[in-house]
């Protein structure tokens, strides 16, 4: 009976199936080969695939810059008056 209670109280640990790595900037595909190979050399890594930049990425970045710029201007306008 005590063994059953101990099994019920034991917490199962979570499992990790992978990681998402974001580079600090966009790199040319031939320049990123060194980074890709370094990640592949890490024990337990089964597969590494680059994520290519698409047109939508550029649009999202520009919108974020625009929103951040607008928030900054509004903040400055409110705090300087």
WOMO-V9792 format. One record per run of one state. SS is the DSSP state (H for helix, E for strand, C for the rest). FROM is the first residue (numbers start at 0). LEN is the number of residues. Records with the same first field share a line. If there is no record, write none. Layout:
SS->FROM-LEN ; FROM-LEN
This chain:
C->0-1 ; 9-23 ; 40-14 ; 80-1
H->1-8 ; 32-8 ; 54-26
